[in-house]
Amino acid sequence: MKATKDSNENPAASFTEIGSLLGKKWHSLSAPEKDVYQKRSDEEKRVYELKMKEYKAMISQQQPVKAE
């Protein structure tokens, strides 16, 4: 499922219409086909949460800058 492919095939389609087309495609996928995307999503979420935790820890250790 690629949004760019659908938007290229339907250049006059609005953002909403492309979303609707992708939704229909998603609902037509079998469970094993959806699992591929779900696993990728789970991994991306795990990476995001780890990076956000590291970022927040870094920010909390910084000293605030004093305005002069």
QUINORGI-V244380 format. One record per backbone hydrogen bond with DSSP energy under -0.5 kcal/mol. CO is the residue of the C=O (numbers start at 0). NH is the residue of the N-H. If there is no record, write none. Layout:
co-><CO | CO>
nh-><NH | NH>
This chain:
co-><1 | 2 | 3 | 4 | 5 | 7 | 9 | 13 | 14 | 15 | 16 | 17 | 18 | 19 | 20 | 21 | 22 | 23 | 24 | 25 | 29 | 30 | 31 | 32 | 33 | 34 | 35 | 36 | 37 | 38 | 39 | 40 | 41 | 42 | 43 | 44 | 45 | 46 | 47 | 48 | 49 | 50 | 51 | 52 | 53 | 54 | 55 | 56 | 57 | 57 | 58>
nh-><5 | 6 | 7 | 8 | 9 | 10 | 12 | 17 | 18 | 19 | 20 | 21 | 22 | 23 | 24 | 25 | 26 | 27 | 28 | 28 | 33 | 34 | 35 | 36 | 37 | 38 | 39 | 40 | 41 | 42 | 43 | 44 | 45 | 46 | 47 | 48 | 49 | 50 | 51 | 52 | 53 | 54 | 55 | 56 | 57 | 58 | 59 | 60 | 60 | 61 | 61>
